[in-house]
């Protein structure tokens, strides 16, 4: 079964390749930092019903902070730094000085789907094929396991170094459940076998069992906290799966059970994204990132007491997929990811060889992309987010045409009929190459849509995963302009006509 994340409210795995995220060390300097923090406005303001308001600080932090989320993707603190999946299949390691680097973790060329740092310095990740891999602090592959959960997110218990897996909320399959379908899987230190924990909920449309049970997981000692992706609840459980408490915040967009519905003759999964992440603050409190009205309209941040589930504080966010950090006092900072970019998105990688048929009867070759930056958008006719963003990309194509920059579609339908029909209706002039279902194998992307910016010398310098937002489109324009300036001849070498 193919991974298809289409839905009415699917989580866009929005991601610019980023870096330089936020700080993860320096907690031992707490006493020295408190005088500085006392000069700032209060981090929490009194609110009704005993629930405080979280005052999100938009001023760049002047003290060490820990990254919580990078454009909606939760980060995990390890022994020396914080690790976070960069949204383009790589891993960023964040130090204590607002610097980051690309971790040397390369699972055979496969993209990284999820990553977690362990207190012992090792790293666990799930690759694009669903395998669970452990790496030593020096980046050496130690072992490979194959979970029974099809596509997983991974977390490591900092108290015991046990590894936990939960179904991914950013990638999920449509499949029938097995006879025994666990809610989670757990690998205890010293063991070599993943053990099932709990029992998954099976919806009436049982092929959606993975979507029904996808979510975010944290573990500490004998307690596990779970935030289901599509349901308005946060649950604390024992390590064996018994419920300790359950918190409901009465959010308007919750899905008790996902279902297939026919819309315009097409099968569409009816569900809404709710919980987008679960992390611990440096002060030990539990933070839940949600999208109460549906993405990308806005977000909500709730601070919970991990022992009781009581909501202690809350904040409304303008962005459903924020970049947030926190210091040891509990102050939370909003970080602009555009200020944290590594020029060119880190080490530029060569574009794989291309030789594909085009919709107009010509062929697309990699050599034909040389000379000017090119935006490659990978899409399919069955992918709802792809269909929504294509008109905007066609407008961008026309906008950039005079500069020499190009926008080219990379369609991955196995049959070109549906793709041609969609193009004829929505963007008849949009140049499109046909991959005939083989693009994922060649390029190794995690899901659609996927957008690359290729430099004029044929190297991938930027990636965006998921449905493009207005901010992503601004980032594309900015990065294209930077590439055009980089390759523009200097005044002394300008050609004369």
TORTI-983242 format. One record per residue (C-alpha): residue number from 1; residue in one letter; x, y, z. Coordinates in nm, 3 decimals, always signed. Each point is the difference from the previous one (the first is absolute). Layout:
% TORTI-983242
pos/code/u/v/w
NUM/a/X/Y/Z
...
This chain:
% TORTI-983242
pos/code/u/v/w
1/x/+0.000/+0.000/+0.000
2/x/+0.140/+0.339/-0.091
3/x/+0.034/+0.280/+0.253
4/x/-0.255/+0.260/-0.094
5/x/-0.058/+0.278/+0.245
6/x/-0.298/+0.153/-0.184
7/x/-0.287/+0.117/+0.217
8/x/-0.216/+0.300/+0.065
9/x/+0.227/+0.112/+0.279
10/x/+0.324/-0.183/-0.036
11/x/+0.306/+0.132/+0.174
12/x/+0.229/+0.161/-0.256
13/x/+0.347/-0.104/+0.072
14/x/+0.093/+0.352/-0.077
15/x/+0.369/+0.046/+0.007
16/x/+0.257/+0.226/-0.132
17/x/+0.345/-0.143/+0.048
18/x/+0.104/+0.178/+0.307
19/x/+0.271/+0.023/+0.243
20/x/+0.132/+0.192/+0.287
21/x/-0.287/-0.067/+0.225
22/x/+0.022/+0.066/+0.366
23/x/+0.201/-0.086/+0.300
24/x/-0.007/-0.320/+0.194
25/x/+0.261/+0.026/+0.274
26/x/+0.092/+0.217/+0.294
27/x/-0.268/-0.115/+0.245
28/x/+0.264/-0.013/+0.276
29/x/+0.031/+0.380/-0.029
30/x/-0.356/+0.056/+0.118
31/x/+0.094/+0.219/+0.294
32/x/+0.201/+0.232/-0.221
33/x/-0.284/+0.032/-0.250
34/x/-0.281/+0.087/+0.238
35/x/+0.097/+0.367/+0.050
36/x/-0.016/+0.055/-0.377
37/x/-0.336/-0.179/-0.025
38/x/-0.140/+0.215/+0.280
39/x/+0.043/+0.307/-0.219
40/x/-0.238/-0.135/-0.265
41/x/-0.381/+0.025/+0.016
42/x/-0.173/-0.289/+0.181
43/x/+0.009/-0.331/-0.189
44/x/-0.348/-0.089/+0.131
45/x/-0.293/+0.236/+0.048
46/x/-0.304/-0.070/+0.219
47/x/-0.300/-0.138/-0.184
48/x/-0.353/-0.122/+0.063
49/x/-0.076/-0.328/+0.180
50/x/+0.353/-0.020/+0.133
51/x/+0.146/-0.053/-0.350
52/x/+0.281/+0.247/-0.064
53/x/+0.083/+0.160/-0.335
54/x/+0.340/-0.088/-0.146
55/x/+0.168/+0.320/-0.116
56/x/+0.201/-0.109/-0.305
57/x/+0.319/+0.206/-0.020
58/x/+0.081/+0.123/-0.351
59/x/+0.333/+0.158/+0.101
60/x/+0.301/-0.214/-0.083
61/x/+0.113/-0.184/+0.314
62/x/+0.312/+0.134/+0.168
63/x/+0.033/-0.305/+0.226
64/x/+0.036/-0.371/-0.080
65/x/-0.325/-0.155/-0.115
66/x/-0.108/-0.343/-0.109
67/x/-0.166/-0.052/-0.336
68/x/-0.351/-0.142/+0.039
69/x/-0.133/-0.003/-0.357
70/x/+0.149/+0.079/-0.339
71/x/-0.282/+0.099/-0.237
72/x/-0.229/-0.236/+0.190
73/x/+0.242/-0.292/+0.035
74/x/+0.083/-0.085/+0.362
75/x/+0.366/-0.001/+0.104
76/x/+0.156/-0.241/+0.249
77/x/+0.281/+0.091/+0.242
78/x/+0.292/-0.238/+0.020
79/x/+0.318/-0.010/+0.204
80/x/+0.171/+0.292/-0.173
81/x/-0.249/+0.162/-0.234
82/x/-0.350/-0.011/-0.146
83/x/-0.090/-0.203/-0.306
84/x/-0.281/+0.078/-0.239
85/x/-0.102/-0.128/-0.342
86/x/+0.060/+0.284/-0.245
87/x/-0.305/-0.068/-0.215
88/x/+0.204/-0.103/-0.304
89/x/+0.109/-0.344/+0.113
90/x/+0.302/+0.112/+0.205
91/x/+0.078/+0.061/+0.368
92/x/+0.115/+0.322/+0.165
93/x/+0.206/-0.003/+0.320
94/x/-0.040/+0.321/+0.202
95/x/+0.265/+0.124/+0.241
96/x/-0.016/+0.257/+0.277
97/x/+0.080/+0.309/-0.204
98/x/-0.274/+0.023/-0.259
99/x/+0.210/-0.207/-0.236
100/x/-0.092/-0.323/-0.168
101/x/+0.160/-0.254/-0.226
102/x/-0.117/-0.287/-0.211
103/x/+0.044/-0.323/+0.195
104/x/+0.210/-0.262/-0.177
105/x/-0.279/-0.257/-0.013
106/x/-0.056/-0.149/-0.343
107/x/-0.215/-0.313/-0.002
108/x/+0.114/-0.131/-0.336
109/x/-0.116/+0.312/-0.181
110/x/-0.358/-0.036/+0.130
111/x/-0.164/+0.313/+0.143
112/x/-0.052/+0.024/+0.375
113/x/-0.366/-0.014/+0.101
114/x/+0.047/+0.044/+0.377
115/x/+0.289/+0.045/+0.242
116/x/+0.054/-0.010/+0.376
117/x/+0.306/+0.070/+0.212
118/x/+0.087/-0.225/+0.293
119/x/+0.160/+0.104/+0.326
120/x/+0.290/-0.241/-0.061
121/x/+0.100/+0.194/-0.311
122/x/-0.140/-0.247/-0.251
123/x/-0.259/+0.091/-0.262
124/x/-0.306/-0.192/-0.112
125/x/-0.172/+0.072/-0.328
126/x/-0.267/-0.140/-0.228
127/x/+0.092/+0.010/-0.368
128/x/-0.219/+0.035/-0.307
129/x/-0.047/-0.378/-0.018
130/x/-0.134/-0.019/+0.355
131/x/+0.313/-0.156/+0.153
132/x/+0.114/+0.090/+0.353
133/x/+0.373/+0.076/+0.009
134/x/+0.234/+0.068/+0.291
135/x/+0.319/+0.204/-0.044
136/x/+0.291/+0.045/+0.239
137/x/+0.108/+0.349/+0.116
138/x/+0.257/-0.011/-0.282
139/x/-0.263/-0.074/-0.264
140/x/+0.071/-0.373/-0.036
141/x/-0.300/-0.219/-0.078
142/x/-0.044/-0.240/+0.294
143/x/-0.312/-0.195/-0.090
144/x/-0.311/-0.011/-0.218
145/x/-0.346/-0.117/+0.105
146/x/-0.322/-0.034/-0.200
147/x/-0.307/+0.116/+0.196
148/x/-0.344/-0.148/-0.055
149/x/-0.144/+0.352/-0.010
150/x/+0.022/+0.101/-0.368
151/x/+0.124/+0.359/+0.031
152/x/+0.109/+0.114/+0.342
153/x/+0.122/+0.290/+0.206
154/x/+0.261/-0.076/+0.264
155/x/+0.063/+0.135/+0.349
156/x/+0.250/-0.101/+0.268
157/x/-0.073/-0.008/+0.372
158/x/+0.274/+0.217/+0.160
159/x/-0.040/-0.185/+0.332
160/x/+0.047/-0.356/-0.130
161/x/+0.124/+0.040/-0.361
162/x/-0.291/-0.218/-0.110
163/x/-0.111/+0.067/-0.359
164/x/-0.368/+0.054/-0.084
165/x/-0.172/+0.001/-0.339
166/x/-0.338/+0.147/-0.091
167/x/-0.170/+0.028/-0.337
168/x/+0.113/+0.309/-0.185
169/x/-0.235/+0.296/-0.034
170/x/+0.181/+0.138/-0.305
171/x/+0.006/-0.325/-0.199
172/x/-0.247/-0.282/+0.029
173/x/-0.116/-0.289/-0.212
174/x/-0.348/-0.123/-0.082
175/x/-0.003/-0.368/+0.087
176/x/-0.200/-0.268/+0.176
177/x/+0.109/-0.068/+0.359
178/x/+0.150/-0.334/+0.100
179/x/-0.151/-0.238/+0.251
180/x/+0.185/+0.183/+0.280
181/x/+0.063/+0.368/-0.057
182/x/+0.196/+0.171/+0.281
183/x/-0.037/+0.365/+0.084
184/x/+0.376/+0.043/+0.053
185/x/+0.319/-0.203/-0.015
186/x/+0.278/+0.007/+0.259
187/x/+0.363/-0.108/+0.000
188/x/+0.144/-0.043/+0.350
189/x/+0.372/+0.052/+0.051
190/x/+0.182/-0.331/-0.045
191/x/-0.285/-0.151/-0.202
192/x/+0.013/-0.072/-0.372
193/x/-0.374/-0.029/-0.070
194/x/-0.264/+0.274/-0.019
195/x/-0.287/-0.083/+0.238
196/x/-0.365/+0.104/-0.056
197/x/-0.164/+0.237/+0.248
198/x/-0.375/+0.059/+0.017
199/x/-0.256/-0.066/-0.270
200/x/-0.074/+0.225/-0.297
201/x/-0.350/+0.133/-0.064
202/x/-0.147/-0.145/-0.319
203/x/-0.248/+0.236/-0.173
204/x/-0.303/-0.114/-0.198
205/x/+0.199/+0.068/-0.317
206/x/+0.273/-0.230/+0.126
207/x/+0.240/+0.083/-0.283
208/x/+0.053/+0.332/+0.185
209/x/+0.133/-0.166/+0.317
210/x/+0.340/+0.170/-0.030
211/x/-0.153/+0.346/-0.033
212/x/-0.231/-0.072/+0.295
213/x/+0.297/-0.086/+0.225
214/x/+0.264/+0.243/-0.127
215/x/+0.128/+0.258/+0.244
216/x/+0.281/+0.124/+0.221
217/x/+0.161/-0.182/+0.289
218/x/+0.223/+0.082/+0.296
219/x/+0.126/-0.240/+0.265
220/x/+0.165/+0.047/+0.338
221/x/+0.052/-0.290/+0.235
222/x/-0.329/-0.178/+0.061
223/x/-0.221/+0.258/-0.177
224/x/-0.082/+0.058/-0.367
225/x/-0.181/+0.307/-0.137
226/x/-0.187/-0.031/-0.332
227/x/-0.163/+0.273/-0.212
228/x/-0.204/-0.155/-0.286
229/x/+0.036/+0.180/-0.331
230/x/-0.370/+0.035/-0.086
231/x/-0.171/-0.013/+0.342
232/x/-0.033/+0.276/+0.258
233/x/+0.159/-0.179/+0.292
234/x/+0.327/-0.047/+0.183
235/x/+0.040/-0.327/+0.188
236/x/+0.244/-0.112/+0.269
237/x/+0.056/-0.374/+0.031
238/x/+0.214/-0.245/+0.185
239/x/+0.284/-0.167/-0.187
240/x/-0.232/-0.300/-0.051
241/x/-0.281/+0.208/-0.156
242/x/-0.239/+0.061/+0.292
243/x/-0.159/+0.347/+0.001
244/x/+0.096/+0.238/+0.283
245/x/-0.182/+0.312/-0.116
246/x/-0.159/+0.146/-0.312
247/x/-0.033/+0.370/-0.081
248/x/-0.247/+0.145/-0.253
249/x/+0.022/+0.370/-0.086
250/x/-0.325/+0.023/-0.202
251/x/+0.166/+0.103/-0.324
252/x/-0.245/+0.045/-0.291
253/x/+0.184/-0.215/-0.256
254/x/+0.026/-0.353/+0.131
255/x/-0.057/-0.330/-0.180
256/x/-0.137/-0.288/+0.204
257/x/+0.049/-0.233/-0.296
258/x/+0.144/+0.075/-0.345
259/x/-0.216/-0.109/-0.293
260/x/+0.015/-0.021/-0.376
261/x/-0.245/+0.225/-0.184
262/x/-0.066/+0.059/-0.367
263/x/+0.061/+0.361/-0.103
264/x/-0.039/+0.082/-0.367
265/x/+0.029/-0.368/-0.086
266/x/+0.330/-0.035/+0.191
267/x/+0.055/-0.185/+0.327
268/x/+0.115/+0.247/+0.266
269/x/+0.089/-0.071/+0.361
270/x/-0.219/+0.211/+0.229
271/x/+0.210/+0.104/+0.300
272/x/+0.154/+0.305/+0.164
273/x/+0.348/+0.043/+0.140
274/x/-0.012/+0.090/+0.371
275/x/+0.319/-0.079/+0.195
276/x/+0.324/+0.086/-0.179
277/x/+0.257/-0.061/+0.270
278/x/+0.082/-0.085/+0.360
279/x/+0.317/+0.113/+0.182
280/x/+0.131/+0.065/+0.350
281/x/+0.112/+0.347/+0.098
282/x/+0.336/+0.030/+0.175
283/x/-0.200/+0.061/+0.320
284/x/-0.168/-0.340/-0.032
285/x/-0.348/+0.108/-0.104
286/x/-0.175/-0.156/-0.300
287/x/-0.068/+0.208/-0.312
288/x/-0.256/-0.098/-0.266
289/x/-0.005/+0.167/-0.342
290/x/-0.341/-0.014/-0.168
291/x/-0.189/+0.153/-0.290
292/x/-0.351/+0.061/+0.139
293/x/-0.152/+0.146/-0.317
294/x/+0.193/-0.197/-0.259
295/x/+0.327/+0.067/-0.175
296/x/+0.150/+0.230/-0.101
297/x/-0.238/+0.251/+0.157
298/x/+0.152/+0.006/+0.348
299/x/+0.132/-0.194/+0.293
300/x/-0.043/-0.042/+0.371
301/x/+0.258/-0.075/+0.266
302/x/-0.110/-0.160/+0.330
303/x/+0.212/-0.056/+0.307
304/x/-0.111/-0.300/+0.206
305/x/+0.090/-0.141/+0.339
306/x/+0.150/-0.337/-0.097
307/x/-0.118/-0.160/+0.326
308/x/-0.369/+0.094/-0.030
309/x/-0.063/+0.123/-0.355
310/x/-0.136/+0.332/+0.128
311/x/+0.041/+0.285/-0.250
312/x/+0.220/+0.259/+0.170
313/x/+0.046/+0.255/-0.278
314/x/-0.087/+0.053/-0.364
315/x/+0.083/+0.224/-0.295
316/x/-0.146/+0.063/-0.344
317/x/+0.254/-0.016/-0.285
318/x/-0.024/+0.168/-0.338
319/x/+0.184/-0.291/-0.162
320/x/-0.105/-0.363/+0.036
321/x/+0.359/-0.116/-0.062
322/x/+0.214/+0.235/+0.209
323/x/+0.365/-0.001/+0.096
324/x/+0.009/+0.029/+0.380
325/x/+0.263/-0.017/+0.270
326/x/-0.002/+0.030/+0.380
327/x/+0.246/+0.098/+0.273
328/x/+0.034/-0.147/+0.348
329/x/-0.245/+0.251/+0.150
330/x/-0.284/-0.120/-0.224
331/x/+0.012/+0.298/-0.235
332/x/-0.093/-0.103/-0.354
333/x/+0.145/+0.172/-0.306
334/x/-0.130/+0.011/-0.355
335/x/+0.291/-0.040/-0.240
336/x/-0.018/+0.116/-0.361
337/x/+0.139/-0.293/-0.202
338/x/+0.101/+0.234/-0.282
339/x/+0.257/+0.152/+0.236
340/x/+0.144/-0.344/+0.065
341/x/+0.065/-0.114/-0.356
342/x/+0.334/-0.136/-0.102
343/x/+0.071/+0.159/-0.341
344/x/-0.096/-0.249/-0.264
345/x/-0.163/-0.233/+0.250
346/x/+0.322/-0.163/+0.111
347/x/+0.226/-0.208/-0.222
348/x/-0.145/+0.007/-0.349
349/x/-0.049/-0.345/-0.150
350/x/+0.010/-0.092/-0.368
351/x/-0.335/-0.047/-0.168
352/x/-0.052/-0.364/-0.103
353/x/+0.016/-0.067/-0.373
354/x/-0.323/+0.086/-0.182
355/x/-0.128/-0.132/-0.331
356/x/-0.381/+0.014/-0.002
357/x/-0.278/+0.055/-0.256
358/x/-0.173/+0.336/+0.012
359/x/-0.369/+0.076/-0.043
360/x/+0.074/+0.193/-0.322
361/x/+0.175/-0.300/-0.160
362/x/+0.359/+0.113/+0.068
363/x/+0.233/-0.146/+0.260
364/x/+0.140/+0.150/+0.318
365/x/+0.373/-0.052/+0.054
366/x/+0.209/+0.119/+0.291
367/x/+0.227/+0.183/-0.238
368/x/-0.299/+0.204/-0.118
369/x/-0.037/+0.147/+0.349
370/x/+0.348/+0.154/+0.003
371/x/+0.060/+0.373/-0.016
372/x/-0.278/+0.133/+0.223
373/x/-0.174/-0.105/+0.323
374/x/-0.289/-0.243/-0.041
375/x/-0.284/-0.081/+0.238
376/x/-0.099/-0.367/-0.029
377/x/-0.339/-0.084/+0.150
378/x/-0.077/-0.370/+0.052
379/x/-0.371/-0.074/-0.009
380/x/-0.269/-0.253/-0.087
381/x/-0.361/+0.036/-0.107
382/x/-0.123/-0.205/+0.299
383/x/+0.180/+0.229/+0.248
384/x/-0.240/+0.263/+0.135
385/x/+0.266/+0.249/+0.121
386/x/+0.176/-0.032/-0.337
387/x/-0.317/+0.091/-0.185
388/x/-0.059/+0.301/+0.225
389/x/+0.347/+0.151/-0.041
390/x/+0.047/-0.053/-0.375
391/x/-0.186/+0.316/-0.114
392/x/+0.224/+0.213/+0.225
393/x/+0.308/-0.169/-0.144
394/x/-0.124/+0.067/-0.352
395/x/-0.037/+0.369/+0.092
396/x/+0.353/-0.007/+0.143
397/x/+0.126/-0.152/-0.326
398/x/-0.139/+0.290/-0.200
399/x/+0.132/+0.251/+0.254
400/x/+0.356/-0.136/-0.017
401/x/+0.012/-0.054/-0.376
402/x/+0.158/+0.339/-0.079
403/x/+0.288/-0.069/+0.244
404/x/+0.093/-0.327/-0.168
405/x/-0.094/-0.210/+0.305
406/x/-0.230/-0.294/-0.071
407/x/-0.273/-0.198/+0.176
408/x/-0.049/-0.359/-0.119
409/x/-0.245/-0.260/+0.123
410/x/+0.113/-0.357/+0.072
411/x/-0.312/-0.216/-0.012
412/x/+0.015/-0.347/+0.155
413/x/-0.330/-0.152/-0.112
414/x/+0.048/-0.351/-0.137
415/x/-0.241/+0.089/-0.280
416/x/+0.021/+0.343/-0.160
417/x/-0.370/+0.025/-0.092
418/x/-0.120/+0.146/+0.331
419/x/+0.298/+0.236/+0.018
420/x/-0.060/+0.128/-0.352
421/x/-0.368/+0.056/+0.071
422/x/+0.080/+0.197/+0.314
423/x/+0.260/+0.213/-0.177
424/x/-0.236/+0.073/-0.288
425/x/-0.261/+0.124/+0.246
426/x/+0.218/+0.195/+0.248
427/x/+0.335/+0.091/-0.159
428/x/+0.018/-0.094/-0.368
429/x/+0.334/+0.176/-0.054
430/x/+0.176/-0.144/+0.306
431/x/+0.308/-0.195/-0.124
432/x/-0.017/-0.349/+0.148
433/x/+0.219/-0.309/-0.017
434/x/-0.148/-0.345/+0.062
435/x/+0.175/-0.235/+0.241
436/x/-0.255/-0.282/-0.044
437/x/+0.009/-0.098/+0.368
438/x/+0.379/-0.028/+0.025
439/x/+0.098/+0.342/+0.134
440/x/-0.010/-0.090/+0.370
441/x/+0.244/-0.284/-0.054
442/x/+0.233/+0.227/-0.195
443/x/-0.015/+0.313/+0.218
444/x/-0.077/-0.155/+0.341
445/x/-0.262/+0.250/+0.115
446/x/-0.223/-0.085/+0.296
447/x/-0.332/+0.113/-0.141
448/x/-0.173/+0.238/-0.240
449/x/+0.000/+0.283/-0.073
450/x/+0.377/+0.060/+0.002
451/x/+0.175/+0.303/-0.146
452/x/+0.368/+0.051/-0.084
453/x/+0.199/+0.301/-0.107
454/x/+0.282/-0.101/-0.234
455/x/+0.285/+0.243/-0.063
456/x/+0.118/+0.085/-0.348
457/x/+0.288/-0.246/+0.039
458/x/-0.234/-0.290/+0.075
459/x/+0.016/-0.025/+0.380
460/x/-0.293/-0.016/+0.244
461/x/+0.030/+0.301/+0.228
462/x/-0.345/+0.014/+0.162
463/x/-0.289/-0.235/+0.079
464/x/-0.360/+0.047/+0.109
465/x/-0.201/-0.297/+0.124
466/x/-0.380/+0.006/-0.002
467/x/-0.254/+0.247/-0.129
468/x/+0.156/+0.338/-0.069
469/x/-0.126/+0.283/+0.220
470/x/+0.012/+0.371/-0.080
471/x/+0.316/+0.022/+0.210
472/x/+0.154/-0.286/-0.200
473/x/-0.076/+0.184/-0.324
474/x/+0.175/+0.310/+0.137
475/x/+0.295/-0.219/+0.093
476/x/+0.012/-0.144/-0.352
477/x/+0.001/+0.349/-0.155
478/x/+0.271/+0.113/+0.241
479/x/+0.219/-0.305/-0.061
480/x/-0.041/+0.024/-0.378
481/x/+0.102/+0.366/+0.018
482/x/+0.306/-0.094/+0.208
483/x/+0.098/-0.265/-0.254
484/x/-0.043/+0.243/-0.289
485/x/+0.221/+0.257/+0.176
486/x/+0.259/-0.266/+0.080
487/x/+0.037/-0.096/-0.365
488/x/-0.031/+0.352/-0.140
489/x/+0.326/+0.120/-0.164
490/x/+0.182/+0.279/+0.180
491/x/+0.020/+0.345/-0.165
492/x/+0.353/-0.069/-0.120
493/x/-0.105/-0.321/-0.171
494/x/-0.337/+0.100/-0.131
495/x/-0.059/-0.083/-0.364
496/x/-0.046/+0.294/-0.238
497/x/-0.259/-0.007/-0.273
